[in-house]
Amino acid sequence: MPETPLTETVRSAAAPASPPAGAPAGRLPLLDVLRGAAILGTLMTNVWIFTGPGAEWGVFGALAEGSSLHGLLTGPSLPTAVEGVFRFLADGKFLAMLTMLFGVGLAIQHASATKRGQRWPGRYRWRALFLFAEGTAHFVLVFAWDVLMGYAVTALLVAHLLTRSERFRRRAMWVAGSLHLALMSLLTVGALASASDGAKGPARRVVELYADGGYLDQVAFRLHNAIALRMEPVISIGLLVFLFLLGVHLHRAGAFTSTPAGRRLRVRMLAWGLGLGLPLNAALSLGGSDFFLLSRYVAAPVVAVGYIGLIGVLMDRLRPAGPLTTGLTSVGRTALTCYVTQNVLCVLASYGIGLGLASRLGSTGPWWVLGLWATICLLLMAGSTLWLRRFSTGPLESVQKWALRVSRSER
């Protein structure tokens, strides 16, 4: 990959480093806020999937049409502008942020196991396998574009890389990133060279399936089309490995601590992530559907680095724990539960098996979709805050801990 100041920023984060002096021994507050922002940010993208024609399958037609900022060129209007900017700010960015934070979590668990003298990856394999099982259930029962299955596979791979030298991991990170960039570039060239007559919306039967079909019919549809619906983590495995390892390196460089070095690194992430990523991402998005892969899977992760820096810089300046910070922290501490819950709420609100708002309000513009997103965000922040007043972890997190504890006792 070409050398840029952003590359140097990432490289400095990848340098071997012990935990900075003064780093907190327990949870890092910034990490919980970032996780909360990433969870609610992924909903900024996913809510349009649930509410669009054909729902999960309609994504393929939406990609061919060229969405986000490209709509401003083809049919400018206030609703188009609002929807375009909203989707542009979210698409791929918060997912990349969430992926990096999974890498951070992996690094924390590796450090904890090493400190206790436990073999690595050891028990972590069971955690990853359980995450894969959770993701499989989520994919079949709730949402075709689940990320947990891909994260589980990537975590197993990266967990083994943590047993290698820092130099080896750094090379593996850049090799994975370079291969991913090459693949996205080749696919983009193929899209530009292909003679396409434009987008076709989802078949009427698919639209009717989500508007009026039964729940078991939707489950059967996901299973029947599992290969196509599970293709995203396959083609982006290089990016997943890169972002996981980047999260590991950022954590070890102290990017999430309250130390002066951590603050300086966050400022650099903000400057280069947004300064380089936003213009590049905007240009590719305006280019239309042919540049979708480069926009979502190359430029958007650069912006995600800037988002982490931006949130970190704001947190450095927001001393009091206000309602927004408290809500994001609570969502971050119950991230798995909130991720699944927000998708369940979208299903119940949008599909015919629930309120059927997608078919009832689909022609009224983007406003109700924005309202749905805001409502779910408020419910998750309030609900997770109330839950944590009585319990230490979220419901699904507790189930995961129980299952892992049982599996250990049986071995």
TORFI-951310 format. One record per residue (C-alpha): residue in one letter; y, z, x. Coordinates in steps of 0.05 Angstrom, whole numbers, always signed. Example, Ala and Ser with C-alpha at 12.3 -4.5 7.8 and 13.67 -1.06 7.14 Angstrom:
REC;r;y;z;x
REC;A;-90;+156;+246
REC;S;-21;+143;+273
***
This chain:
REC;r;y;z;x
REC;M;+0;+0;+0
REC;P;+70;-15;+26
REC;E;+110;+40;+59
REC;T;+168;+67;+16
REC;P;+208;+132;+16
REC;L;+164;+152;-44
REC;T;+103;+140;-1
REC;E;+132;+187;+51
REC;T;+145;+239;-2
REC;V;+72;+236;-25
REC;R;+48;+235;+47
REC;S;+87;+298;+63
REC;A;+55;+331;+4
REC;A;-13;+308;+28
REC;A;-4;+341;+96
REC;P;-50;+399;+109
REC;A;-17;+463;+86
REC;S;-37;+534;+71
REC;P;-7;+568;+10
REC;P;+66;+580;+23
REC;A;+89;+650;+39
REC;G;+111;+686;-23
REC;A;+69;+642;-70
REC;P;+47;+680;-131
REC;A;-24;+705;-129
REC;G;-37;+693;-203
REC;R;-18;+636;-249
REC;L;+39;+590;-229
REC;P;+88;+591;-288
REC;L;+111;+519;-275
REC;L;+40;+493;-282
REC;D;+33;+520;-352
REC;V;+99;+489;-373
REC;L;+79;+422;-342
REC;R;+11;+424;-377
REC;G;+45;+438;-443
REC;A;+94;+381;-433
REC;A;+37;+334;-414
REC;I;-4;+352;-476
REC;L;+54;+341;-524
REC;G;+76;+280;-484
REC;T;+8;+246;-492
REC;L;+17;+255;-567
REC;M;+82;+214;-561
REC;T;+37;+155;-545
REC;N;-25;+172;-586
REC;V;+13;+184;-651
REC;W;+28;+109;-655
REC;I;-47;+95;-649
REC;F;-64;+139;-708
REC;T;-8;+111;-751
REC;G;-14;+37;-735
REC;P;-55;-15;-774
REC;G;-128;-10;-753
REC;A;-114;+56;-718
REC;E;-159;+61;-656
REC;W;-180;-12;-658
REC;G;-110;-35;-673
REC;V;-90;-17;-602
REC;F;-118;-83;-577
REC;G;-74;-123;-623
REC;A;-13;-80;-606
REC;L;-23;-93;-532
REC;A;-26;-168;-542
REC;E;+39;-166;-582
REC;G;+77;-133;-526
REC;S;+106;-68;-549
REC;S;+154;-15;-523
REC;L;+219;-44;-495
REC;H;+197;-117;-504
REC;G;+210;-110;-579
REC;L;+285;-103;-564
REC;L;+285;-175;-539
REC;T;+246;-206;-597
REC;G;+278;-169;-656
REC;P;+333;-120;-638
REC;S;+350;-67;-690
REC;L;+361;+8;-693
REC;P;+289;+24;-714
REC;T;+262;-22;-661
REC;A;+307;+9;-608
REC;V;+288;+80;-627
REC;E;+214;+65;-628
REC;G;+217;+23;-564
REC;V;+253;+76;-523
REC;F;+210;+133;-551
REC;R;+146;+96;-533
REC;F;+172;+73;-466
REC;L;+189;+144;-444
REC;A;+118;+166;-459
REC;D;+70;+108;-448
REC;G;+26;+124;-389
REC;K;+74;+175;-359
REC;F;+48;+239;-391
REC;L;-24;+216;-385
REC;A;-13;+207;-310
REC;M;+20;+275;-307
REC;L;-39;+306;-343
REC;T;-86;+272;-294
REC;M;-49;+300;-234
REC;L;-51;+370;-265
REC;F;-126;+364;-274
REC;G;-128;+352;-199
REC;V;-85;+414;-188
REC;G;-134;+455;-231
REC;L;-192;+428;-189
REC;A;-156;+450;-125
REC;I;-144;+520;-153
REC;Q;-217;+528;-172
REC;H;-239;+503;-103
REC;A;-193;+553;-69
REC;S;-220;+609;-114
REC;A;-292;+591;-99
REC;T;-278;+587;-24
REC;K;-243;+655;-25
REC;R;-304;+687;-58
REC;G;-351;+653;-9
REC;Q;-385;+611;-63
REC;R;-419;+545;-50
REC;W;-377;+484;-72
REC;P;-381;+446;-117
REC;G;-437;+492;-140
REC;R;-422;+519;-209
REC;Y;-364;+471;-218
REC;R;-414;+416;-233
REC;W;-432;+452;-297
REC;R;-359;+458;-317
REC;A;-350;+383;-307
REC;L;-414;+367;-345
REC;F;-391;+412;-402
REC;L;-324;+377;-403
REC;F;-361;+310;-407
REC;A;-400;+337;-467
REC;E;-335;+361;-500
REC;G;-304;+293;-487
REC;T;-364;+257;-517
REC;A;-360;+299;-580
REC;H;-285;+287;-584
REC;F;-295;+212;-576
REC;V;-350;+207;-629
REC;L;-320;+255;-680
REC;V;-245;+250;-672
REC;F;-211;+200;-625
REC;A;-237;+137;-591
REC;W;-186;+140;-534
REC;D;-209;+208;-508
REC;V;-191;+224;-436
REC;L;-238;+282;-424
REC;M;-300;+240;-408
REC;G;-263;+201;-354
REC;Y;-234;+265;-325
REC;A;-303;+297;-322
REC;V;-332;+239;-282
REC;T;-272;+237;-236
REC;A;-274;+312;-226
REC;L;-346;+309;-202
REC;L;-328;+255;-151
REC;V;-265;+289;-126
REC;A;-300;+357;-123
REC;H;-345;+329;-69
REC;L;-285;+299;-32
REC;L;-256;+369;-27
REC;T;-313;+387;+21
REC;R;-288;+333;+69
REC;S;-231;+336;+119
REC;E;-158;+329;+98
REC;R;-154;+264;+137
REC;F;-214;+236;+99
REC;R;-185;+256;+32
REC;R;-118;+224;+49
REC;R;-153;+159;+66
REC;A;-195;+162;+3
REC;M;-133;+173;-39
REC;W;-96;+112;-11
REC;V;-159;+69;-13
REC;A;-169;+86;-86
REC;G;-96;+72;-101
REC;S;-96;+6;-63
REC;L;-160;-18;-98
REC;H;-130;+1;-165
REC;L;-66;-36;-150
REC;A;-105;-98;-129
REC;L;-147;-96;-192
REC;M;-86;-89;-238
REC;S;-51;-146;-201
REC;L;-111;-192;-208
REC;L;-118;-177;-281
REC;T;-44;-189;-291
REC;V;-49;-256;-255
REC;G;-107;-274;-301
REC;A;-66;-255;-362
REC;L;-8;-299;-338
REC;A;-54;-357;-324
REC;S;-92;-354;-390
REC;A;-67;-396;-447
REC;S;-57;-347;-504
REC;D;-29;-365;-571
REC;G;-4;-294;-582
REC;A;-29;-232;-616
REC;K;-75;-225;-674
REC;G;-74;-161;-714
REC;P;-137;-121;-728
REC;A;-185;-151;-779
REC;R;-173;-131;-851
REC;R;-240;-95;-854
REC;V;-218;-50;-795
REC;V;-152;-34;-828
REC;E;-188;-16;-892
REC;L;-238;+26;-854
REC;Y;-184;+74;-831
REC;A;-142;+69;-894
REC;D;-198;+78;-945
REC;G;-265;+84;-909
REC;G;-308;+145;-903
REC;Y;-310;+191;-844
REC;L;-382;+174;-825
REC;D;-364;+100;-827
REC;Q;-309;+113;-776
REC;V;-358;+151;-731
REC;A;-407;+94;-736
REC;F;-352;+44;-718
REC;R;-335;+82;-654
REC;L;-408;+85;-634
REC;H;-418;+11;-648
REC;N;-357;-8;-606
REC;A;-365;+46;-553
REC;I;-365;-3;-494
REC;A;-297;-33;-512
REC;L;-267;+34;-532
REC;R;-290;+67;-467
REC;M;-264;+12;-421
REC;E;-198;+46;-402
REC;P;-228;+100;-356
REC;V;-273;+47;-325
REC;I;-218;-1;-304
REC;S;-172;+56;-283
REC;I;-222;+98;-243
REC;G;-185;+82;-179
REC;L;-121;+109;-209
REC;L;-157;+172;-235
REC;V;-184;+187;-165
REC;F;-115;+174;-134
REC;L;-79;+220;-183
REC;F;-131;+275;-179
REC;L;-124;+276;-103
REC;L;-49;+272;-108
REC;G;-50;+333;-152
REC;V;-93;+369;-100
REC;H;-44;+352;-45
REC;L;+18;+370;-84
REC;H;-12;+438;-100
REC;R;-30;+452;-28
REC;A;+39;+431;-6
REC;G;+69;+484;-53
REC;A;+102;+435;-101
REC;F;+92;+483;-160
REC;T;+114;+548;-127
REC;S;+182;+580;-129
REC;T;+191;+576;-54
REC;P;+249;+537;-22
REC;A;+198;+485;+4
REC;G;+172;+476;-67
REC;R;+242;+466;-95
REC;R;+259;+414;-42
REC;L;+194;+376;-56
REC;R;+209;+376;-130
REC;V;+278;+348;-118
REC;R;+248;+292;-76
REC;M;+196;+278;-130
REC;L;+251;+273;-182
REC;A;+295;+227;-140
REC;W;+242;+178;-119
REC;G;+197;+181;-180
REC;L;+253;+166;-229
REC;G;+297;+126;-182
REC;L;+241;+77;-164
REC;G;+194;+84;-223
REC;L;+241;+78;-283
REC;P;+273;+11;-263
REC;L;+206;-18;-244
REC;N;+173;+7;-308
REC;A;+231;-19;-350
REC;A;+228;-88;-318
REC;L;+153;-94;-328
REC;S;+158;-69;-400
REC;L;+211;-120;-416
REC;G;+165;-173;-388
REC;G;+119;-167;-448
REC;S;+45;-159;-457
REC;D;+25;-199;-395
REC;F;+53;-143;-352
REC;F;+25;-86;-393
REC;L;-27;-65;-342
REC;L;+23;-61;-285
REC;S;+72;-24;-330
REC;R;+23;+29;-356
REC;Y;-24;+37;-297
REC;V;+21;+25;-237
REC;A;+94;+38;-253
REC;A;+84;+93;-304
REC;P;+48;+140;-255
REC;V;+107;+134;-208
REC;V;+153;+156;-264
REC;A;+104;+214;-278
REC;V;+118;+240;-208
REC;G;+191;+240;-226
REC;Y;+177;+275;-292
REC;I;+142;+332;-255
REC;G;+202;+337;-208
REC;L;+251;+335;-266
REC;I;+216;+390;-305
REC;G;+209;+431;-242
REC;V;+283;+425;-225
REC;L;+302;+444;-297
REC;M;+256;+504;-294
REC;D;+289;+525;-228
REC;R;+355;+528;-265
REC;L;+331;+557;-332
REC;R;+322;+630;-315
REC;P;+312;+659;-385
REC;A;+247;+644;-421
REC;G;+274;+610;-483
REC;P;+234;+587;-544
REC;L;+220;+517;-514
REC;T;+195;+545;-448
REC;T;+153;+597;-485
REC;G;+123;+544;-531
REC;L;+107;+496;-474
REC;T;+76;+552;-434
REC;S;+32;+572;-493
REC;V;+9;+500;-504
REC;G;-5;+495;-429
REC;R;-48;+557;-429
REC;T;-88;+529;-488
REC;A;-85;+457;-466
REC;L;-156;+437;-485
REC;T;-150;+467;-554
REC;C;-82;+436;-566
REC;Y;-104;+367;-542
REC;V;-162;+365;-591
REC;T;-123;+398;-647
REC;Q;-65;+349;-644
REC;N;-113;+291;-652
REC;V;-149;+325;-710
REC;L;-82;+336;-744
REC;C;-63;+263;-734
REC;V;-129;+241;-765
REC;L;-120;+285;-826
REC;A;-48;+263;-835
REC;S;-56;+188;-822
REC;Y;-125;+165;-844
REC;G;-151;+156;-914
REC;I;-199;+214;-906
REC;G;-137;+258;-905
REC;L;-67;+247;-930
REC;G;-69;+172;-915
REC;L;+4;+170;-892
REC;A;-8;+109;-847
REC;S;-21;+63;-907
REC;R;+29;+97;-952
REC;L;+88;+99;-904
REC;G;+69;+44;-855
REC;S;+124;-4;-878
REC;T;+180;+47;-878
REC;G;+196;+44;-804
REC;P;+185;+92;-745
REC;W;+221;+152;-773
REC;W;+162;+185;-807
REC;V;+120;+176;-744
REC;L;+173;+212;-703
REC;G;+174;+266;-756
REC;L;+98;+273;-753
REC;W;+101;+280;-677
REC;A;+155;+333;-681
REC;T;+119;+372;-736
REC;I;+53;+374;-697
REC;C;+90;+395;-634
REC;L;+123;+453;-670
REC;L;+57;+474;-702
REC;L;+21;+473;-635
REC;M;+76;+512;-599
REC;A;+81;+564;-654
REC;G;+6;+569;-665
REC;S;-13;+575;-592
REC;T;+42;+628;-581
REC;L;+16;+670;-639
REC;W;-56;+661;-616
REC;L;-42;+685;-545
REC;R;-10;+748;-571
REC;R;-79;+771;-590
REC;F;-126;+731;-545
REC;S;-123;+713;-471
REC;T;-148;+641;-478
REC;G;-150;+587;-531
REC;P;-210;+578;-578
REC;L;-241;+518;-543
REC;E;-227;+549;-475
REC;S;-264;+611;-498
REC;V;-323;+569;-522
REC;Q;-325;+534;-455
REC;K;-325;+601;-417
REC;W;-380;+628;-462
REC;A;-424;+566;-453
REC;L;-416;+567;-378
REC;R;-431;+642;-376
REC;V;-494;+631;-417
REC;S;-517;+573;-373
REC;R;-509;+616;-311
REC;S;-549;+674;-341
REC;E;-606;+627;-359
REC;R;-613;+599;-289
***
